[in-house]
Amino acid sequence: MFSFTHEQKVVEISGVHIGGQPGLYPTVLFGGIFFKGDPDFVDAKRHLQTLVELSKETGVPVIPDFFIRKESLVEDIIEFIEKTLPRHHPFSVDIIDPSVKIKTLEYLHEKKLLSRTIYNSIHIGTTKEEIETLRRHPPEAAIIVAFNPKDKSPDGKLEVLENGAHLAEKGLLTLAHEIGIKNILIDTAALAPGENSGAAIAAIPVVKEEYGLPTGCAIHNVVEKSIWLNEYPLAKKTVDVASNMDVPLFGGDYVIFGPIENMDLVIPLIAWQDILISEYAENYFGVSPTASHPRRKLQR
């Protein structure tokens, strides 16, 4: 368990706090909606209702992470977000195709939803057209992916944040500041097994100590790519859920845990881990948890 000497920034996104010293705020979870295939809005509405209820019960903030795969789905998904999510609840948009990212930003601006939006993500492959659109329509927050294909160690991740590692014209943090992103979340880029996948976890305290910025990752991605686990389906599910505990244990602030369908397992698990960390952080480092922390809500 960690305490950092660098001052730790806490960002607030539509009422949700991310960052700070371990034990202060609960770990924030991101759960993927429309993770595979085309949207099923009826099913998604049911999942969102459960998400809000579980979050209130446990004190663990959960942010829906909407996958938007093609331009034809942009308006339908954003209108669904506007109608279904509680009025001030934050959300993230997870998009690969730059043209879809541009259309999404423009439509979020039109619908006046950018103040609740976490943009997933900015990385070394971000296009000039995308950057210009981000400048015109900056979201409330953005996830910066510290992926360095030349050096997948924690030091390599710092390099791409700091100076672009000769893969981009400038460091990703400089780029984000120039775009006008006020709230930055660092993703330490969980890679496939054999690609120094453990560095995503090891880099969390390194990034927190270096920059003091909210940091996390999608460690779920490593489990998904561990093909040998397919021979043990029950164990794979257990590993997938349990792997998310690594992030707060190493001082991280948020976890992208995969499909929203796993929330019934992941949310109470992270609540338990947060309680454990909070007890130690308060007793040893004097960090008292906030009133919304799972330790306050679940331990009476």
Rosetta blueprint (number, residue, H / E / L):
1 M L
2 F L
3 S L
4 F L
5 T L
6 H L
7 E L
8 Q L
9 K L
10 V E
11 V E
12 E E
13 I E
14 S L
15 G L
16 V E
17 H E
18 I E
19 G E
20 G L
21 Q L
22 P L
23 G L
24 L L
25 Y L
26 P L
27 T L
28 V E
29 L E
30 F E
31 G E
32 G E
33 I E
34 F L
35 F L
36 K L
37 G L
38 D L
39 P L
40 D L
41 F H
42 V H
43 D H
44 A H
45 K H
46 R H
47 H H
48 L H
49 Q H
50 T H
51 L H
52 V H
53 E H
54 L H
55 S H
56 K H
57 E H
58 T H
59 G L
60 V L
61 P L
62 V E
63 I E
64 P E
65 D E
66 F E
67 F E
68 I L
69 R L
70 K L
71 E H
72 S H
73 L H
74 V H
75 E H
76 D H
77 I H
78 I H
79 E H
80 F H
81 I H
82 E H
83 K H
84 T H
85 L L
86 P L
87 R L
88 H L
89 H L
90 P L
91 F E
92 S E
93 V E
94 D E
95 I L
96 I L
97 D L
98 P H
99 S H
100 V H
101 K H
102 I H
103 K H
104 T H
105 L H
106 E H
107 Y H
108 L H
109 H H
110 E H
111 K L
112 K L
113 L L
114 L H
115 S H
116 R H
117 T E
118 I E
119 Y E
120 N E
121 S E
122 I E
123 H L
124 I L
125 G L
126 T L
127 T L
128 K H
129 E H
130 E H
131 I H
132 E H
133 T H
134 L H
135 R H
136 R H
137 H L
138 P L
139 P L
140 E L
141 A E
142 A E
143 I E
144 I E
145 V E
146 A L
147 F L
148 N L
149 P L
150 K L
151 D L
152 K L
153 S L
154 P H
155 D H
156 G H
157 K H
158 L H
159 E H
160 V H
161 L H
162 E H
163 N L
164 G H
165 A H
166 H H
167 L L
168 A L
169 E L
170 K L
171 G L
172 L H
173 L H
174 T H
175 L H
176 A H
177 H H
178 E H
179 I H
180 G L
181 I L
182 K L
183 N E
184 I E
185 L E
186 I E
187 D E
188 T L
189 A L
190 A L
191 L L
192 A L
193 P L
194 G L
195 E L
196 N L
197 S L
198 G L
199 A H
200 A H
201 I H
202 A H
203 A H
204 I H
205 P H
206 V H
207 V H
208 K H
209 E H
210 E H
211 Y H
212 G L
213 L L
214 P L
215 T E
216 G E
217 C E
218 A L
219 I L
220 H H
221 N H
222 V H
223 V H
224 E H
225 K L
226 S L
227 I H
228 W H
229 L H
230 N H
231 E H
232 Y L
233 P H
234 L H
235 A H
236 K H
237 K H
238 T H
239 V H
240 D H
241 V H
242 A H
243 S H
244 N H
245 M H
246 D H
247 V H
248 P H
249 L H
250 F L
251 G L
252 G L
253 D L
254 Y E
255 V E
256 I E
257 F E
258 G E
259 P E
260 I H
261 E H
262 N H
263 M H
264 D H
265 L H
266 V H
267 I H
268 P H
269 L H
270 I H
271 A H
272 W H
273 Q H
274 D H
275 I H
276 L H
277 I H
278 S H
279 E H
280 Y H
281 A H
282 E H
283 N H
284 Y H
285 F H
286 G L
287 V L
288 S L
289 P L
290 T L
291 A L
292 S L
293 H L
294 P H
295 R H
296 R H
297 K H
298 L H
299 Q L
300 R L
